[in-house]
């Protein structure tokens, strides 16, 4: 379809229905304007000179990749544990024109333009940590799968704000994966394979040792339970969940803490957990039991230290909690007369997850900077506000960044006002779980 045809179609009933499914009725107008601007920017010669973008007068396609929110399983995936996560309405979207050569031109508002020649798909050490490295690494994975990759021109924009704990980087990775798959790979890859391709590029080309949770949740769509016991083939199960139907707003609070100098703090969590596993001759905590750890607690204190032992105990408790929360969500979906009780049980488990991260995992503030405890403060203020209603927990990596909260709808405006007063304007972001992860959009 041409860019002009895509623009015209945005006013159609089918486009309206699509946008409602992604962003809710209240988000349709803003989404339509956002989509229109990206398409127009791609095909407008004033914005993109024809010499650089020769294909834009022809076929134009549109793609989305969702941000994600972690519902449970804080720091369990890297030790092959279990998580609950969900794709959300905040996303990366792109108007894309296929190219006949091997050049990729990627423009995203607020970021430097990316220009890559895919003739050489080998790892480039000089690109580590860059968007270029992700594009090249993902293209390499498709080439290894027998796909004759070519380039594309893309005009993109994101509402998954960086540093929000909502996985903006994973959304970009699965977006690129979906682009290459649909443009040149026949669209045959599952959401899980797209996620694995993104993770491999992040690990090898971007040089960041991440787990798979973020990419899997971003690619899959909806709420999902993921068991990483087999890292080559994680078990992903879709779950029904809509907090709005139970009367709650799911949201995150950005405490705006600095992520500078936190790399060692993040790295210490999986390493200390694995140190406990290695004590038993294993590589990850999923291979041992809580009882085995407790039976050797005195020895572990001497070998691994107390914090490693506490973090291992968090892992086991959090894994069990994921199972319990999954069962509760399944009950919530099926219950006719007991929805309120099921939701309350779920919220109790959310609070327990937050307690465990705060007390055992110890990722609510950086240990080297006790003056900055935004996450702990946000949790304390939220608990004070809720008076036993709703729930809150550490969200994502921790130490700085966001907390997650479930706020009764009738109190949400007041909650926003209170948290914004402490952490700055627009600190609170309401989330909507959406059923689409990464996809090509057709209207």
Order of alpha helices (4+ residues) and beta strands (2+ residues): alpha-alpha-alpha-beta-beta-beta-beta-alpha-beta-alpha-alpha-alpha-beta-beta-beta-alpha-alpha-alpha-alpha-alpha-alpha-beta-beta-alpha-beta-beta
